């Protein structure tokens, strides 16, 4: 889960402490989890690699949070013992970087992964997010709806395959640069201009500067053997089967381009800024070389990719129709957004054209209260509202449920029905019947 990083998701002003269910007694498993994180964070080799990457200390403290109870814990710096952490009510459970008493702090959700490498990668990924603003890299992301369409997915999957082969080839292997050039050619096909750093690719670059560089950092720092390539190759192979690239693509492409730049462009990180485009940096190293993407695609299975994406597109059309019936045409509940705090699973995004984007799982907190949608919610294109289905609306007062969601209203808010559509408005709700 990731907390929304868009400017529209500014934090709510109200500060309400969230503690460990009113007790200072830390559960044994939580204390063990905190000590696991501390051991990773204090590892001298990891600290050295992290500092060397960006020439800044990646030393943000860590808070662990239980998504079910909202109980949160941290290690006390003075005593080295776990203590409750007081968080604002709008700081929803997520793997992210938040501010606690003005200090950038990593939030990790319990339970932690049993995989030590995965946990280390996550910790350093989020620690990078805590310093990215100081590096001149704002946490902004692009609109990448094209990555859920047939052509966008086809060329991205080919790019991932070519990047994997470039990384798998030995540094001195001449074929490595050939694979890298093919990856760049496949990427360029996603732009209407057919060139890097143009059109939709500029949106992709924004995501790679945010999540891509964070994941690159996590993988490099967490690599106990000093070589992050083998684990990334496995991730690239798994990404080829990903059903949702809209926001997750940078977790694969970001570290891939970063590691190729490490191989062929010394010092590239020192020049990274808010306008950096990683594929363009790599293209400058490789030099101009015409690559016929259609012909090159044969080496990476373009025919099979196109066939599978054509089948997926047909299924996607059916799914889109279902979502439109549920979130646009049918009975709905619309909740306005002004300054929300949100958490969601980035792998579940489904672009629905002008209607917005369906988030497969989403938790949103606003002045009107808190919405937990476990089976989908539609976020408007301009982030002005969330819509959920209201076909089976049930509840009263400040507590309501619908298909796959629950809503807890704040005091002074109620539901109102207008022409078959529901919305949340200010006002006192009707009293519940006994």
N, C-alpha and C positions, 0 to 999 in steps of 0.2 A: 504494500500500500504506500502511496506517496501523497503527502499533503500538497494541495494546489500551490504552485509557485507563481501563478500569474498575478499581475498587479491588481486585478479585480478581486483577488482573494486576500485583501488586507485584513489583519487580525481585528477581532471585535475589541472594543474598548474595555468592556467589563472584565474585571479580574476576579475570578472565583477560584479558590484553592481546590485542588483535587489531590487528596492524600490517600494513604493506604487504608482505606475503609475505617478511618478514625483511630487507628492503632499504630504504635511504633514497632510492633512485633513483626519482623520481616520473615516471610515464609522461607523455609530452608532451601527450597529449589530456586527462589529468587536470589538469595545470598550466593548460592553456587553460580548462578548465571552472572551476577555482578563480578564475581572473582574471575570467571572465565574471560569476560570482556576486559577486565583490568590487566590480566596477563597478556592479552593481545596488544592492548594499547601501550603497555610499558615495555614491550619487546624491543631491545636496543637496535637490532638489525632492521626492524620495521620502521622505527623512528628515523633511523639514518636514511633509509630509502625514501621515506615520505618527505623529509626535509630537503634531500638532494633534488627531488623532482621539481619542486616549485620555489625553493629557496625561502620557504616560510615554514613555521612549525604547525603541523597538523595535530593539535593537542586539545581539541575541544573536549570538555567533560561529557559524560554519558548518563542519560536517564533511561531506565527500563520501565515500560508501562504494560500493564495487563489490559488488553483491549476489552475484556468482558467486564471488569470491575472499575476500570480507570485508575486503579491504584498504581502509584509510580514510586520508584526508588532510585537512589543514587549512592555513590560511595562518598562518605565524608572525607574531605581532603586532609583534615587535621588528625582524625582518629583511624582512618583506613577501614571504617566500619560502615555497613549499609544503614541508610536513614531514609525516611519518607521524603519525597520531592514534591514541592507545592507547584502545581502547574495551573495555568488559566483554563477555564472551562472550554475556551475555543481552541485549545491546543489538543486536537483530536489524535487518537492513537495512530501512529504511522511510523515508518522508517524514514526519518527526515532530520533536518537541522532546525531547531527552534531557538528562541531566546528565553533564558531563565534569569531573571534579575539583571537583564541587560547583557548577559554573557551568551554567545553562540554555543549551543549545546546539542549534542546528538541524542535523538530519541530513537530507541529500538523497541520493537514490540516483542512481548513474550508470547509463546515460548521461542527461545533462540534456536537456530539451526544446530543440529548435532554435528554437522560438517564444520570442522574447525576452519578450513580454508574459506568456505562460503561465509562464515561469520566474520572472519578477518577482512574479507573483501567488502562486505557490507559496511563494517565499521569505518574503514578508510575511505570508502565511497562517500559516506555521509559526513565524515570529517572534512573532506574536500569541499563539500557544499558549505560548510561553516566558514571557509576562508575565501570562497570564490569572489565575493564582493570586494575583498581587499586586493584580489588579483585583477580587478577591473573586468570581471566577467559576471554580469547581472544574471539572475535566475529567470530568464525568459525563454519561452519555447515557441516554435512555429506551428502553423496549421498544416497538418500533413494528411488530410483526408484522402489524397491521391494514393497513399500507401495502402489503402483498403480496396482499391480498384484493381481490375484485372491486369492492366498494363503496368501500373506502378509496382504491384507485387511481383510480376514476372521479372522485371529488370532488377528489382532489389534482390530477389532470390539468386539471380545469376551473379550479381555483384558480391553477395555473401560467399558464394562458392569460389569465385575467383580470388577474393581476399584470403580465404582459407588456404588455397593452393600457394598463394604468394608467401604467406607466413610459414607454411610447411616446408617450402624450399629453403635450402641452405643459403646463408647470406651471400656467398660468392656464386651461387647458381644463377646463370643468366636467365633461366626460365622465370625466376621470381619476379623480375621487373616486367616480363611479358604478362604474367598473371595480373600484376598490379595495374598495368595499362588497360587490360581487358575490363577490370573492375571499374575503372574510371569511365570507360566507354559505355558500359552498361548503365552507370549512374547518369551520364549525360543524356541518355535516352528518356529519362524521366522529366526532362525540361523541354518546354515547347521550343526553346531556342537551340536545343541540342548541344548546349555548352555547360560547363561547370559554373557554379556561382551565379546562376541565372534562374529566373522563374521559381518553380516549386523547390528547387534545390537550395535556395536561400533559406527557406523555411526549415528544411532538414538540417542545415548547418547550425541553425539556432539551437535545435534540440541536441545536436552533437556537442556544442559548446557547453551545454548544461549537463545533461545526463551522460553524454558520451565521454567527456573529460573526467567526470566523477568516476565512471566505471573503469576507465583506463587507469586512473590513479589507484583505485581499489585493487585491481588485478596486479599491477606492478608491485605495490607495497606488500600485498598478501602472499606473493609468490615465495614460499619458504625455500624452494630450491633455486631461486634467483632467475627462473625462466618461466614467465607467465604464458608462453605460447601454447604448450600442450593443453592447458585447461581452456584457453580461449578457442582453440580449434574444436574442442568438444562442444563449446557453447555455440559456435558458428554452425556446426552440423545440426544442433538442436533447433537453432533459430530458423533453419530452412523450413521447418514444419510449423512455424509460428502462425497462429490464426489471426493475430492482431499486431500489425507493425506500426500503427499510427503513432504511438508514443514509445514503443519498446525498441524500435529499430536501432536507436543510438547506443543501446546497451551492447550491441554486437559490433556495429560499424565504428563507434567511437574508439574503443580499445584497439580494433584492427588497424585503423589508420594511424593511431598513436604509436603503435609498436613498429609499423613500417617506417614511420618518420624517425623513430629512434634508430632504425637501421641505416637510413640513408640521408638524414638531415640533422646533423648535430646542432644542439642548441635551439631547436625549434620552439620549445616551450617558453623560452624567454621572450619571444615575440608575439605570443598569443594575446589577443585583445578581443573586444566585443564585436569585431567584424571578421575575425579569423574564420576561414573555411578550410577544414583539414584536408579534404580531397584536393583542393587547389594547391595547398602547400606541397602535397605529394606530387601533383602533376608538374609543378615547377622543378622538382628534383629530377623527375624522369625525363623531362624534355618533351618536345612535340613529337608525336608519332601517331600517324593515322591508323585507327583500328576499326575495322568493319564489325560492328557489334553483332549483326546477324550472323556473319560467318564465324566470328569468334565464339558465339553462343553455342555452336555445335559441340565444342569441347567441354561445355559445362551442362549439357543436357537440356538445351532450350526447348526441344520438342516435347519432352516429358513435362517440363515446367509449364509450358503453355497449355497442355492438355489438362493438367490438374487445376490450373487457375481458371480455365474456362468452365470446368465443372463447379468449382467453388463459386464463381460469379453467378451461376444459375441458382445455387443454394442461397447465396447472399441476397439475391433479388426477392426470394420468398421470405427470408428473414426480415428484410427491410419492410415488406408489405405488412408483416405481422406487427412490427414495431410501430408503423404508421397508424395502424388500426388501434393499437393500444395507447399510444402517447399523443396522437394528433386527432384522429377522427372520432374515437370513442369517448366515453365518459372519463374525464381527467381532473386532476387536482394540480393547480399551478401555484408555486410558491416563489415569491419575488426574491431576488438576490441584490444586495447592495454592498455589504462588506462581509462576505461569508468566510468561514473556515471550513475546508473540505479535505477529506481523505478518500482515496479510491485505489483500485487496482489498475495500473496502466496497461495491463495486457488485455483488458476487456472492452476497450473503446470501440464503438461502432458508429462511424459517421452516417448521418441520415440526411444529407443534403442541406437544403435551406432550413430544415426543421431544427438542426443542431446535431448533437452527438449523444448517443446512448452510452451511459457508463454502466457496465455490468454490475458493479458493486459500488456503493457510494454512501458516505456519511457526510452530512452538511449541517453546520450550526450557524444560525442567523438570529437576528433579534426576535423572530417569531418562534424560535425553539430549535429542536433537533430532529432531522429526518435521517432514518437509517433505511436504505434501499438495498436489499440483498439480491433482488432479481431484476435490476435495471431501473434507470431513471434518465430522462431526457434533459440535457442541459442546453439552453438556447445558444445560438451562435455568438451572441454578444454577452453571454453570461449574465443576462438580466433575470433569468428565472430557471427553476427546475420544475419539470412536469412528471407526474407519476400517474399510473392508471387508477381510476376510481370506480371501476366496474363493480367491485364488491366492498364499497366503503363501509366501515363499521367503527363505532366508538361514540364518545360523547365528551363534553367538556374539553379538557386539554389533552386527551389521549385518543388517538385514532390509528386504525390499521387499514391497509388495502392489499391488493395482490402483490406480495413480496416486499412490503414496506411497513414501517411503523413511524408515527409522528407524535412527538411530545411537544405541545404548544407552551410557550411562555405565558405568564400572566398578562392579561390584556389583549389576547389574540383569540380569534375564533375562525371557524370555517363558514363560508357563505357560498350558496349555490346561485348561479346566474345562467339561465338558458341551458340547463343540463351540464354546465361545467362548474367545478368547484374551485374556490380560491381561498387563500388565507388573508384575513383582513384584521385590522385593529378593532377591538371591541370585546366586551365581556361575553363569554360563551353561555349558552343555555345550561342550566343546572341539569345534572344527570338524574334520571328517575331512579328511585329506590328499587 
